[in-house]
């Protein structure tokens, strides 16, 4: 299993992009109102607008496995 994404939900996309890019110095891969992503090596940091289901400040992690069925069977 490998962590491939950390998605941070933000209230203000422009302000969040500026913070991660300008204050922390992370290289911006691309930016849009609905999704922004930083080139941080194997694990990407992505920003997504907050919502009722995903309030500002919450984080979602994305994992990858080579064989999903085998992974599921091993954990079941």
C-alpha distances in whole Angstrom, upper triangle without the diagonal:
4,7,9,12,14,17,21,23,27,30,32,30,32,33,29,28,31,30,27,28,32,31,28,28,25,25,26,24,26,28,29,30,27,24,24,22,21,20,18,16,13,12,15,18,19,22,24,27,27,28,30,26,24,27,27,25,22,19,16,12,10,7,6,5,7,9,10,13,11,9,11,14,12,12,16
4,6,9,12,15,18,21,24,28,29,27,29,29,26,25,28,27,23,25,28,28,24,24,21,22,22,21,23,24,26,28,25,22,21,18,18,17,15,13,9,9,12,14,16,20,21,25,25,27,28,25,23,25,25,23,21,17,14,11,9,5,5,6,9,12,12,16,15,12,15,17,16,16,19
4,6,8,11,14,18,21,24,25,23,26,26,22,22,24,23,20,22,25,24,21,22,18,19,19,18,20,22,23,24,22,19,18,15,15,14,12,11,8,6,9,11,13,16,18,21,22,23,25,22,20,22,21,19,17,13,11,7,6,4,6,9,12,15,14,18,18,15,16,20,18,17,20
4,7,10,13,16,19,23,24,21,23,24,20,19,22,22,18,20,23,23,20,20,16,17,16,15,17,18,20,22,19,16,15,12,12,12,10,9,6,4,6,9,10,14,16,19,20,22,25,22,19,21,21,19,17,13,11,8,6,5,7,10,12,15,15,19,19,16,18,22,21,20,23
4,6,10,13,15,19,20,18,20,21,17,16,20,19,15,17,21,21,18,18,15,15,15,14,15,16,17,18,16,13,12,10,10,11,10,10,9,5,5,6,7,10,12,16,17,19,21,19,16,18,17,16,14,10,8,6,5,7,9,13,16,18,17,21,22,19,20,23,23,22,24
4,6,10,13,16,17,16,18,18,14,15,18,16,13,16,19,19,16,17,14,15,15,14,15,16,17,18,15,12,12,10,10,12,10,12,11,7,6,5,6,9,10,14,14,17,19,17,13,15,14,12,10,7,6,5,6,9,12,16,19,21,20,23,24,21,22,25,25,23,25
4,6,9,13,14,13,16,16,12,13,16,15,13,15,19,19,17,18,15,16,14,14,14,14,14,14,12,9,10,9,11,13,13,15,14,10,8,6,5,6,7,10,11,13,16,14,10,12,11,10,8,5,5,6,8,11,14,18,21,23,21,25,26,23,23,27,27,25,27
4,6,10,11,10,13,13,10,11,14,13,11,14,17,16,15,17,14,16,15,15,15,14,14,14,12,10,10,10,11,14,14,17,17,13,11,8,6,5,6,8,9,12,14,13,9,10,8,7,6,5,7,9,11,15,18,22,25,27,25,28,29,26,26,30,30,27,29
4,7,9,9,13,12,10,12,15,14,13,16,18,18,17,19,17,19,17,17,16,14,14,12,10,10,11,12,14,17,17,20,20,17,14,11,9,6,5,5,5,8,11,10,7,7,5,6,6,6,8,11,14,17,20,24,27,29,26,29,31,28,28,32,32,29,30
4,6,6,10,9,7,10,12,11,12,15,16,16,16,18,17,18,16,17,16,13,13,11,10,10,11,13,14,18,18,22,22,19,16,12,10,7,6,5,5,9,12,12,9,8,5,6,8,9,12,15,17,21,24,27,30,32,30,33,35,32,32,35,35,33,34
4,6,9,9,8,11,13,13,14,17,18,18,18,20,19,21,18,20,18,15,14,11,11,12,13,16,18,21,22,25,26,22,20,16,14,10,9,6,5,8,11,13,10,8,5,8,11,13,15,18,21,24,27,31,34,36,33,36,38,35,35,38,38,36,37
4,6,5,6,9,10,11,12,14,15,16,17,18,18,19,16,18,16,13,12,9,11,12,12,15,16,20,21,24,26,23,19,16,14,10,9,7,8,12,15,16,14,12,9,11,13,15,17,20,22,26,28,32,35,37,35,38,40,37,37,41,41,38,40
4,6,5,6,8,10,11,12,14,15,15,16,15,16,13,14,12,9,8,6,8,8,8,11,13,17,18,22,23,20,17,13,11,7,7,7,9,13,16,17,14,13,11,12,14,15,16,19,20,24,26,30,33,35,33,36,38,35,35,39,39,37,39
4,5,5,6,9,10,10,11,13,15,15,15,15,12,14,12,9,9,8,11,11,9,12,14,17,19,22,24,22,18,15,13,10,11,10,13,16,20,21,18,17,14,15,17,18,20,22,23,27,29,33,35,37,36,39,41,38,38,42,42,40,42
4,6,5,6,9,10,10,11,13,14,14,15,13,16,15,12,12,11,13,13,12,14,14,18,19,23,25,22,19,15,14,11,12,12,13,17,20,21,18,16,13,13,16,17,20,22,24,27,30,33,36,38,37,40,42,39,39,43,42,40,42
4,5,5,6,8,10,10,11,12,12,13,12,14,13,11,12,11,12,11,9,11,12,15,16,19,21,18,15,12,11,8,10,10,12,15,18,19,16,14,11,11,13,14,16,18,20,23,26,30,32,35,33,37,38,35,35,39,39,37,39
4,5,5,6,8,10,10,10,9,10,8,11,10,8,10,10,12,10,7,9,9,13,14,17,20,17,14,11,10,8,10,11,14,18,21,21,18,17,14,14,16,15,17,19,20,23,25,29,31,34,33,36,38,35,36,39,39,37,39
4,6,5,5,7,9,9,10,11,10,13,12,11,13,13,15,14,11,12,11,15,16,19,22,20,17,14,13,12,14,15,17,20,24,24,21,20,16,16,18,18,21,22,23,26,29,32,35,37,36,40,41,38,39,43,42,40,43
4,6,5,5,7,8,9,12,11,15,15,13,15,15,17,15,12,13,12,15,15,19,21,19,16,13,13,11,14,15,16,20,23,24,20,18,15,14,17,17,19,20,22,25,28,31,34,37,36,39,40,37,38,41,41,39,41
4,6,6,5,6,6,8,8,12,12,12,15,15,16,14,11,10,8,11,11,15,17,15,13,10,10,10,13,15,17,20,23,23,20,19,15,14,16,15,17,18,19,22,24,28,31,33,32,36,37,34,35,39,38,36,38
4,6,6,5,5,6,6,10,11,11,14,16,17,14,11,10,8,10,11,15,18,16,14,11,12,12,15,17,19,23,26,26,23,22,18,17,19,18,20,20,22,24,26,30,32,35,34,38,39,36,37,41,40,38,41
4,6,5,8,9,10,13,14,14,17,18,20,18,14,14,12,14,14,18,21,20,17,15,16,15,18,19,21,25,28,29,25,24,20,19,21,21,23,24,25,28,30,33,35,38,38,41,42,39,41,44,43,41,44
4,6,8,11,12,16,17,16,19,20,21,19,16,16,13,15,15,19,21,20,18,15,16,16,19,20,21,25,28,28,24,23,19,18,20,20,22,23,25,27,30,33,35,38,38,41,42,39,40,44,42,41,43
4,6,9,11,14,16,16,19,20,21,19,15,14,11,13,12,15,18,16,15,12,14,14,18,20,21,25,28,27,24,22,19,17,19,18,20,20,22,24,27,30,32,35,35,38,39,36,37,40,39,37,40
4,6,9,12,14,15,18,20,21,18,15,13,10,11,11,14,17,16,14,13,15,15,19,21,23,27,30,29,26,25,22,20,22,20,22,22,23,25,27,30,32,35,35,39,39,36,38,41,40,39,41
4,6,9,12,13,16,18,19,16,12,10,6,7,7,11,14,13,11,9,11,13,16,19,21,25,28,27,23,23,20,18,20,18,19,19,19,21,23,26,28,32,31,35,35,33,34,38,37,35,38
4,6,9,11,15,18,18,15,11,9,6,6,7,10,13,13,11,10,12,13,17,20,22,26,29,28,25,25,22,21,22,20,21,20,20,22,23,26,28,31,31,35,35,33,35,38,37,36,39
4,6,7,11,14,15,12,8,6,4,6,9,12,14,14,10,10,10,11,14,17,20,23,27,26,23,23,20,20,21,19,19,19,19,21,23,26,28,31,30,34,35,33,34,38,37,36,39
4,7,11,14,14,11,8,5,5,5,9,11,13,13,10,10,10,12,14,17,20,23,27,26,23,24,22,21,21,19,19,19,18,20,21,24,25,28,28,32,33,31,32,36,36,35,37
4,7,11,11,8,6,6,7,9,12,14,16,15,12,11,10,11,12,15,18,21,25,24,22,22,20,20,21,19,19,19,19,21,22,25,27,30,29,33,34,32,33,37,37,36,38
4,7,8,6,4,6,9,11,14,17,19,17,13,12,10,9,10,12,16,18,22,22,19,20,18,18,19,18,19,19,19,22,23,27,29,31,30,34,36,33,34,38,38,37,39
4,5,5,6,9,12,15,18,20,21,19,16,14,11,10,9,10,14,16,20,20,18,19,17,19,19,19,19,20,20,23,25,28,30,32,31,34,36,34,34,38,39,37,39
4,6,8,11,14,18,20,23,24,21,18,15,12,10,8,8,11,14,17,18,16,16,15,17,18,18,18,20,21,24,26,30,32,33,32,35,37,35,35,39,39,37,39
4,7,10,14,17,19,22,22,19,16,14,10,8,6,6,10,12,15,15,14,15,14,16,16,15,15,17,18,21,23,26,29,30,28,31,34,31,31,35,36,34,35
4,7,10,13,15,18,18,16,12,11,7,6,5,7,11,13,17,16,14,15,14,15,15,14,14,15,15,18,20,24,26,28,26,29,31,29,29,33,34,32,34
4,7,10,13,15,16,14,10,8,6,5,7,9,13,16,19,19,16,17,15,15,16,14,14,15,15,19,20,24,26,28,27,31,32,30,31,34,34,33,35
4,7,9,12,13,11,7,6,4,6,9,12,15,18,22,21,18,19,17,16,16,14,14,14,14,16,18,21,23,26,25,29,30,28,29,33,32,31,33
4,6,9,11,9,6,5,6,9,12,15,18,21,24,23,20,21,18,17,17,15,15,15,15,17,18,22,24,27,26,30,31,29,30,34,33,32,34
4,6,8,8,6,7,9,12,15,19,21,24,28,26,23,24,22,20,20,18,17,16,15,17,18,21,22,26,26,30,30,28,30,33,32,31,34
4,7,6,5,7,10,13,16,20,22,25,28,26,23,24,21,19,19,16,16,15,14,16,17,20,21,25,25,29,29,26,28,32,30,30,33
4,6,7,9,12,16,19,23,24,27,30,28,25,26,24,22,22,18,18,15,15,15,15,18,19,23,23,27,27,24,27,30,29,28,31
4,6,10,13,16,19,23,24,27,30,27,24,26,25,22,21,18,16,13,12,11,11,14,15,19,20,23,23,21,23,26,25,25,28
4,7,10,13,16,20,21,24,26,24,21,22,21,19,17,14,13,10,9,10,11,14,16,19,19,23,23,20,22,25,24,23,27
4,6,10,13,16,18,21,24,22,19,20,19,17,16,13,12,10,9,11,12,16,18,21,21,24,25,22,24,28,27,26,28
4,7,10,14,15,18,21,20,16,17,15,14,13,10,10,10,10,13,15,19,21,24,23,27,27,25,26,29,29,27,30
4,7,10,12,15,18,17,14,15,13,13,12,10,10,10,11,14,16,20,22,24,23,27,28,25,26,30,30,28,30
4,7,9,12,16,15,12,12,10,10,11,9,10,12,13,16,19,23,25,27,26,29,31,28,28,32,32,30,32
4,6,9,13,12,9,10,9,10,10,10,10,13,13,17,20,23,26,28,26,29,31,28,28,32,32,30,31
4,7,10,11,8,9,8,10,11,11,12,15,17,20,23,27,29,31,29,32,34,31,31,34,35,32,34
4,7,8,5,5,5,8,8,10,12,15,17,21,24,27,30,31,29,32,34,31,30,34,34,31,32
4,5,5,5,7,11,10,12,13,17,18,22,25,28,31,32,29,31,34,31,30,33,34,31,32
4,6,6,9,12,11,14,14,18,20,23,26,29,33,33,30,32,34,31,30,33,34,31,31
4,6,10,12,10,12,12,15,17,20,23,26,29,29,26,28,30,28,26,30,30,27,28
4,7,8,6,8,9,13,15,18,21,24,28,28,26,28,30,27,26,30,30,27,28
4,6,6,9,11,15,17,21,24,27,31,32,29,31,33,30,29,33,33,30,31
4,6,9,11,15,18,21,25,28,31,33,30,33,35,31,31,35,34,31,33
4,7,10,13,16,20,23,27,30,31,29,32,33,30,30,33,33,30,31
4,7,10,14,17,20,24,27,28,26,29,30,27,26,30,29,26,28
4,7,10,13,17,20,24,25,23,26,27,23,23,27,26,24,26
4,7,10,14,17,20,21,19,22,23,20,20,24,23,21,23
4,7,10,13,17,18,16,20,21,17,18,21,21,18,21
4,7,10,14,15,13,17,18,15,16,19,19,17,20
4,7,10,12,11,14,15,12,13,17,16,15,17
4,7,9,8,12,13,10,12,15,15,15,17
4,6,6,9,9,7,10,13,12,13,15
4,6,9,9,8,11,13,13,14,17
4,6,5,6,9,10,11,13,14
4,6,5,6,9,10,11,12
4,5,5,6,9,10,10
4,5,5,6,9,10
4,6,5,6,9
4,5,5,6
4,5,5
4,6
4
